[in-house]
Structure formats: C-alpha cells, structure tokens
C-alpha cells in the first residue's frame, strides 16, 4: 500500500510539472496581450487556474498559523532561521507555522490510508513527525544555502579584488560584484545586494557587513567581516587582504576535500564487511561446499 501511495504522488508531480511546462507559453502570450491591449478580457487558462489554486492554498496555510501558540522569542528565532534560508517575505513566517499544522494532518491521513488497523501509536508518530518535518526541511534549506555561500565566497572575493585594483571603492566594488556574478553565484550576490541596499539606506559599512555575517551564520563570512573591519580600522590594503583571505579559503577547501578522501578508506570497511565479503565467500566457497556435500552423500550410499 505504501508503494502505491508513493507511486501516485510521483505520477501526480510528473503530470503537474509537464502541465506547467506545456501551458507556460500560453500564459506568457496572455500577459503580452494584456500589456498591448489592456481592455481585452483575459481568458482563463489552466496555468492561471493552477496559479490561483496555489495562491489560495498559500492563503489557507497562512490562516492556519494562528492556531499554533507561540512566544515572541520563538517567533524571533524562527524568523532568523527563515532569513538564513533565504525567505525574507512577510508571509514566510505564517506559511511556516501553517505548515506545522497542515503537514501533521496530511501525515495522519497517509497513516490512515497505509495502516490497515487503527494503531494509536502510528497516529501519534505521524503527528510528531509531521510537526517536526517543517523544521527539518528548513534546517536542510539553511545548510544548502550556507554551502552555496561558502563555495561562492572565493569567487566573490576575487571579483572584489579586481574591482578595487581597477580603482573602485569598496562600496562600488560590492555593487559591481553583485551585478557581475548574478548568474554564476546567485546566493552570494543576493547577500551582497542586501549589503549595498543597507549602505544606500545610510547604515555604516561595518554594520552592514556584520549583518551579512549574522544572516548567513558561516564561519568564513565571519572571518571575512572581521578582516574587513580590522583593515578599515588600521588602514591596510583591502585588496591585498581580500586576496590573502581568498587564497586561504581555497586552501581550506582543498584540505577539507583531502580529509574527506582520507576518510573514504575507513568508511569503505562497513560495506566491504556487510556486502562484498559475504558475496566473495559465497562465490569462492559455494562450489567447494556443494562438492563436499555430494561426496559425503555418495559415501553414505
């Protein structure tokens, strides 16, 4: 039964994805027609219905967030985690708390479909897992975004060095880097764009970069901010400092890869013992065991 439910959801997702790709061109033509001729009444398309359904579901999830009791401290922590995952919209917090109500109900429904008997422990497990599932998902999104920031930071630093050595200031170099690396490193450029916006709003440079470190919560970014603040205070060359820091980050990345490669031999012990060695014993000793068994059978007769 579980395999049937999983297959149903997989087929549903494939059909939905194909439908979105199929009707995207129609929606684009409709938007162009609406811009050219605003008086023309837009036709109702399948993609528009899907989008309207998604908006309705989002509104329903937002309304569910009021059911869950929460404190101001908890809301602050969750909002900070959402920002670190890249969700800065006003509705992100409401959708997250609404999902903590909706997902347990969906899990209970799946438990009722899969389970043949009314097991109370199964429903309690489904409620607990559904309540914690949004937190696990959000933590996974945070780790992925932090990894992208960590991997894109050396490229951003190289671009900053090039811009500063070309004669631009630090603020102008940050804005230019955010524009140039938009396609290659979108996550790090998004954060640099926020730094530029904060500086345009009148926030000091050091405070804007410290907020960048708080938003990402990455050790390499914190070290970079400390280096920039110290370089600005003591008047040292920022370009040289950034180049050295970029080389240090690449060296640390190389050392981490070498460390993971060295751990591979230890990690291979468990698959060797559990899967490969029994197969080898079966292949090598199996024929001998069969021959010995047949020999003893003939001797007994």
N, C-alpha and C positions, 0 to 999 in steps of 0.2 A: 504493500500500500504506500509506503514512504517513497519508493522508487517511482510509482505512478504520479504522486503529487509533485515530485521534483521534475519529472518529465513534462508535466502540464505547465508548470511555471516556466521552464526553459523554452518550450514551444511558444508560450504566450509572449515572452520577451523577444524572441526572434521575430514573431509576426508584428509586434509593436514597432521594433526597430526598422523592419522593412517598410512598414506603413509610413513612418516618419520620413525615411529617405525618398519614398515614392511621391509623397504629396508635398515635399518641401518646395519643389519648383512651382507648384500651383499656388502656394501661399506667397512666394516671392512675387509672382506675376500679379497677384491680387493687391499686394502692398504698392507695387509700382503703379497699377491702375488707379488706386485710391489717391496717390500723390498727384498723378496727372489730371484726373477728373474727380475732385472731392465730392461732387454732387451725386455721383453714381453710387447706388446702393450696393455694398459689398455682398457677394454670395457667401453662403455658409458652406465651408469646406470641412472635410473630415479632419484635416490638421487643425483647423480652427476649433472644432469640437473637442479634439484631444487637448489642445492648449487650455480651452475653457474648463475642461474637466480637471486638468492639473491645477489650475488656479483655485477651483472650488475645493479640491482635496487639500490644498495648502491652507485655505481659509478654515476648513473644518479642523485640521490639525492645530492651527493657531488657537481656535476656540477651546480645544481640549486642554491647553496648558493651564487654564485656570483651575482645573480640578485638582492638580497636584499641589500640596502645600510645600512652601519653600521659604527659606530665610534670605535676607539681603546678602549675607556673606556667601551663601551657596550660589546665589544668582551671580554675584561678582566673580566667583571662581569659574563658573560655567561660561560666563561671557568672555572671560580672559582665554579660556580654552578654545572657544569658538573663534576668537580673533586669531589665535595661533594656528588654527586650522584653515584660516583664510575666509571665514564667514563673518563679515562685518555689518551685514544688514540688520535693520531693526527687527525684522521678523525671524531672524535665525534663532534667537533665544526662545521665542514662542513655539516655533516648529520643533525645536529640540525637546522641550517639555511636553509638547503634544505627542511627539513620537514615543515618549516614555509611557504614555497612556495607551496609545494605539497599538504599538508593537506587542505588548503582553496580550492584548485581546486577540490579535492575529495568531500568536503562538498558541493560545488556548484553543482557537478554532482549528488549527492544524493538529493539535493534540487530540481533539475530539474526532477529527477525520481519520487520523492514523490509528489511534488507540481503539482496540476492539472492546475493552471493558472500561468501565468508569473508575479509573485509578486516580485517587485523590493526590497521591504523590506526583503523578505525571503532570497534573494541572498546576500544582504548586511550583514544580520545576519550570514549567513553561512560563508562568508568571514571573518568577525570579529571573530567568534567562532573558525574557522579553524586556524586563525593566532595566537590566544591565547592558543589553545589546546596543542601545544608542551610545552609551559611554565607551564601550569597546570600539565601536565604529569611529567615534570622534577621536579617541586615542590613536587609532590607526591612521586617520587623516592627518593628525598632528605630526606623527612620525614621518609620514611620507613627505609632508611639506618641509619639515626640518631637514630631511635628507636632500631635497632639491635645493634648499638654501645653502646647505653645506657644500654640495657639489658645484653650485653656480657661483659661489663667492670668489674663488681664484680668478675666474674669467672676468667678473665684475671689477676686481681689483686691478687686473691688467689693463682693462679699459680706462679705469680711473687714472692710472699712471700715465697712459698715453695722452689722455686729455690734459692732465696737469702739466706734463712736459711740453705740450703744444702751446701752453700759455693761458689756459683756462684756470679759473679759480676752483676751489673745492666744490662750491655750490653749483656752479655751471657745469663742472665735470660730472657731478652726480646726476644732474638732469640729462646731460647728453648720454651718459651710460644707460640710464633708464629708458631712453628712446632707442638707442642702437641695439641693445640686447633684448629687445622686447620679444622677438621670435625665438631666440636661442635659449634664453633663461627667463621665462615669464614670471616665475615666482620671485626671484631676487629683484627683478626690475619693478615688480609691483610694490615691494617694500621700499625700494629707492624712490619710487614716485611718491609714496606717502611722506618720506623724509623731505622731498622737495616741497610738497604742499604745506607741511608743517612750517618749514622755513619761510615760505611765502606768507603764511599767516602771522609771522612775527616771532615764532619760537626760536630760541638760540640754537646754534648748530650742535653744540654738545648735548643739549637736552633732546633734540630730535634724533640724534644717533643713539642715545641711551634708550629712548622709546623703541627704536628699531631692535635693540638687543632684548628688551623686555617682551616685545611682540613675538619674536622668533624663539627665544629661550634656547639658543645654540651657543655652545662654548666658544667656537671660533669667532662668532659675531661679537660676543662679549669681549674677547681678547682684542679684536679689531677696534672696537669702540674705545677701549682703554688706551690702545696705542695712539689712536687719533687725538683723544683728549690730551694725552701727555705731549704729543708732538705739537699741538696747538699751544699748550701752556709754555713749553720750553723753547719754542721757535725753531725746531729742527725741520729738516726737509721732509715734507709729507710724501712726495713722490718716492723718495728712497725708502721711507718707512713702509709704504704700501707694497713696494716691490719685494722687500725682505719678508714681509708678512705673507705675501702671496707664495713665495718660494717655500716658506715654512709650511704653509697649508698643503702644498703639493707633496712635500716630503713626508708629512704626517699621513697623507692619504696613501702614498706608496708603502710606507711602513705598516699601515693597517692592512693593506692587501697582502703583503708578505706574511704578516702574522696570521691572517685567515688561511693562507696557503699552507703555512706550517701546521696549523691545527687540523688540516684535512686528513693526515695520516692517522691521527687519533680518532677522528670521527668515523673513519672507514672500518674500525675494528668491529663495531656493532653489526653493520650489515654483513661483514665477512663471516662473523661467527653465527649469525642467525639465519642467513640466507645462502651464502655461497658455499661455506664449508659443508653443510648437510647435503647439498646437491653434489659436491665433489665426492663425498663419502658414498652416496647412493650410486653414482656412476662407476666409481672405481671398485667398490666392494660388492656392489649388487650382483654382477655376474659370478664372482667367486662364491658368494653365499648360495646362489642358485645351483652351481655345480656341486658344491659340498652337500647340499640338501639332496640332490639327485643321487649322489654317490652313496650316501647313507641309506637312502630308500632302496637302492639296488642291493646293498649288503643285507638289509633286513629281509628282503625277499629271497 
